[in-house]
Amino acid sequence: MTFQSTALLLAWLAIALLGLALSGLLRQVHSLRTDPMPLEVSVSSNQIARLPSVPELIPQNAGLTVALFSDPGCASCSRLLPVFDSIAADSRDAEFTILFAGAGNGVQSDRIRLLRDQQQLFEKLRIPVTPFVVAVDAEGTVRGSSPVGSPTLLELFVRNMTDGGQL
C-alpha cells in the first residue's frame, strides 16, 4: 500500500466517523426537543414563597387555576393547545387559562379562558420558556410550575396539581 492510498483510506475513515458523530448529536437535539423535561425543573416549595401573588389568575369557580403560558411562534405550544383543551374538558377540579405574550394568533376555546397581550405577566413571573405551566390557588399563590415540552409532562403536571399534590 502506498502512502497516498493509506492517506485516502484514513481520510474516508475520518469522514465516516464525523458522520456518525453528527448523527448522534442530531439525535440528542431531537430528543431534547421532544422528550419531557424532568419534574425536578419545577419550582420547589421554598421558591414558591418568593414568587409574587398572581391575582390575575385566581380561580373563580374552583380551587385552582392551571395556566399555560404560550407563544404563537413556539411549535411545542401549538402542539400542546389541543391537549390542554382536552385536559380541561376532563377536569372538574381546576379552571384552565392560556396566556399569550401577544395576540395569540386566532386561538379559540369554549372551555379555556384566553388572556391575550399578557407580556407584563410573563415578565412578572419571569417565565423562562414556553410552553410553561403554572398552578395558582384561590389566594393567588403559585403552587407549582414547570416547563412542559410534551403532552405527557403537561398531563402529569395537571394530574399532580389537581390531585392535591404540589410539585
C-alpha positions as CSV (number, residue, x, y, z in Angstrom):
1,M,0.0,0.0,0.0
2,T,1.3,3.4,-0.9
3,F,1.4,6.5,1.2
4,Q,-1.3,8.1,-0.9
5,S,-3.7,5.2,-0.7
6,T,-3.2,5.0,3.1
7,A,-3.9,8.7,3.5
8,L,-7.0,8.4,1.3
9,L,-8.3,5.5,3.4
10,L,-7.7,7.4,6.6
11,A,-9.5,10.5,5.2
12,W,-12.5,8.4,4.3
13,L,-12.4,6.8,7.8
14,A,-12.3,10.2,9.4
15,I,-15.3,11.4,7.3
16,A,-17.3,8.3,8.3
17,L,-16.5,8.9,12.0
18,L,-17.5,12.5,11.7
19,G,-20.8,11.5,10.1
20,L,-21.6,9.1,12.9
21,A,-20.8,11.8,15.5
22,L,-23.0,14.3,13.7
23,S,-25.8,11.7,13.6
24,G,-25.5,11.2,17.3
25,L,-25.6,14.9,18.0
26,L,-28.7,15.4,15.8
27,R,-30.4,12.5,17.7
28,Q,-29.7,14.2,21.0
29,V,-31.0,17.5,19.8
30,H,-34.2,15.8,18.6
31,S,-34.5,14.0,22.0
32,L,-34.2,17.3,23.9
33,R,-36.9,18.9,21.8
34,T,-39.4,16.1,22.1
35,D,-38.8,14.3,25.4
36,P,-40.5,15.7,28.5
37,M,-38.3,17.7,30.9
38,P,-37.9,16.2,34.4
39,L,-40.2,17.5,37.1
40,E,-37.1,18.5,39.1
41,V,-37.1,21.6,36.9
42,S,-40.3,22.8,38.5
43,V,-40.5,25.4,41.3
44,S,-39.7,23.9,44.7
45,S,-41.7,24.8,47.9
46,N,-39.0,27.2,49.2
47,Q,-39.0,29.1,45.9
48,I,-42.8,29.4,45.9
49,A,-42.7,31.7,48.9
50,R,-40.6,34.2,46.9
51,L,-42.9,34.2,43.9
52,P,-45.3,37.2,43.5
53,S,-49.0,36.8,44.1
54,V,-51.0,36.4,40.9
55,P,-54.4,37.9,41.4
56,E,-55.0,37.8,37.6
57,L,-55.1,34.0,37.7
58,I,-57.2,33.5,40.8
59,P,-59.8,30.8,40.0
60,Q,-63.5,32.0,40.0
61,N,-65.3,28.7,40.5
62,A,-62.6,26.1,41.5
63,G,-59.7,25.8,44.0
64,L,-57.0,26.0,41.3
65,T,-56.2,27.7,38.0
66,V,-53.8,25.9,35.7
67,A,-52.3,28.4,33.3
68,L,-50.4,27.6,30.2
69,F,-48.0,30.3,29.0
70,S,-47.8,30.1,25.3
71,D,-46.1,31.8,22.4
72,P,-47.6,31.7,18.8
73,G,-44.1,31.2,17.4
74,C,-43.5,28.1,19.6
75,A,-44.0,24.8,17.8
76,S,-44.4,22.9,21.1
77,C,-47.0,25.3,22.3
78,S,-49.2,24.8,19.2
79,R,-48.9,21.0,19.7
80,L,-50.0,21.3,23.3
81,L,-53.0,23.5,22.9
82,P,-55.4,20.7,21.8
83,V,-54.1,18.5,24.6
84,F,-54.6,21.3,27.1
85,D,-58.2,21.8,25.8
86,S,-58.8,18.0,26.2
87,I,-57.5,18.0,29.8
88,A,-59.7,21.0,30.6
89,A,-62.7,19.1,29.3
90,D,-62.0,16.1,31.6
91,S,-61.2,18.1,34.8
92,R,-63.7,19.4,37.3
93,D,-61.1,20.3,39.9
94,A,-59.5,23.3,38.2
95,E,-60.0,26.2,35.8
96,F,-57.8,26.5,32.8
97,T,-56.2,29.5,31.2
98,I,-53.9,30.1,28.3
99,L,-51.8,33.3,28.4
100,F,-50.2,34.8,25.3
101,A,-47.5,37.4,25.3
102,G,-49.0,38.8,22.1
103,A,-52.3,38.4,20.3
104,G,-52.5,34.6,20.3
105,N,-52.9,34.3,16.5
106,G,-56.6,33.4,16.5
107,V,-56.6,30.6,19.1
108,Q,-60.2,29.9,20.3
109,S,-61.6,27.7,23.0
110,D,-65.0,27.4,24.7
111,R,-63.6,25.7,27.8
112,I,-60.5,27.7,28.5
113,R,-60.1,31.3,29.4
114,L,-57.8,33.0,26.9
115,L,-55.7,36.0,28.1
116,R,-54.0,37.8,25.2
117,D,-51.3,40.5,25.4
118,Q,-50.0,39.4,28.8
119,Q,-46.3,40.3,28.3
120,Q,-46.3,42.0,31.7
121,L,-47.5,38.9,33.5
122,F,-44.8,36.9,31.6
123,E,-42.2,39.3,33.0
124,K,-43.8,39.4,36.5
125,L,-43.5,35.6,36.9
126,R,-40.2,35.5,35.0
127,I,-41.5,32.8,32.6
128,P,-38.2,31.4,31.2
129,V,-39.5,29.4,28.2
130,T,-42.7,28.5,26.5
131,P,-44.7,26.3,26.9
132,F,-44.7,26.8,30.6
133,V,-47.4,25.8,33.0
134,V,-48.3,27.4,36.4
135,A,-50.8,26.3,39.0
136,V,-52.4,29.2,41.1
137,D,-54.6,28.6,44.2
138,A,-57.6,30.6,45.4
139,E,-55.4,33.1,47.2
140,G,-53.3,33.9,44.1
141,T,-50.3,31.9,45.3
142,V,-48.3,29.9,42.7
143,R,-48.5,26.3,43.9
144,G,-46.3,24.8,41.2
145,S,-44.8,25.5,37.8
146,S,-42.8,23.7,35.2
147,P,-41.7,23.9,31.6
148,V,-43.7,21.4,29.6
149,G,-42.2,20.2,26.3
150,S,-44.6,17.3,25.8
151,P,-48.3,16.3,26.3
152,T,-47.2,13.6,28.8
153,L,-45.5,16.1,31.1
154,L,-48.4,18.5,30.8
155,E,-50.9,15.8,31.7
156,L,-48.7,14.7,34.6
157,F,-48.4,18.2,36.0
158,V,-52.1,18.8,35.9
159,R,-52.9,15.4,37.4
160,N,-50.4,16.0,40.3
161,M,-51.7,19.5,40.9
162,T,-55.4,18.6,40.8
163,D,-55.0,15.5,42.9
164,G,-53.9,17.8,45.8
165,G,-50.2,17.4,45.1
166,Q,-47.6,20.1,45.0
167,L,-44.7,19.9,42.7
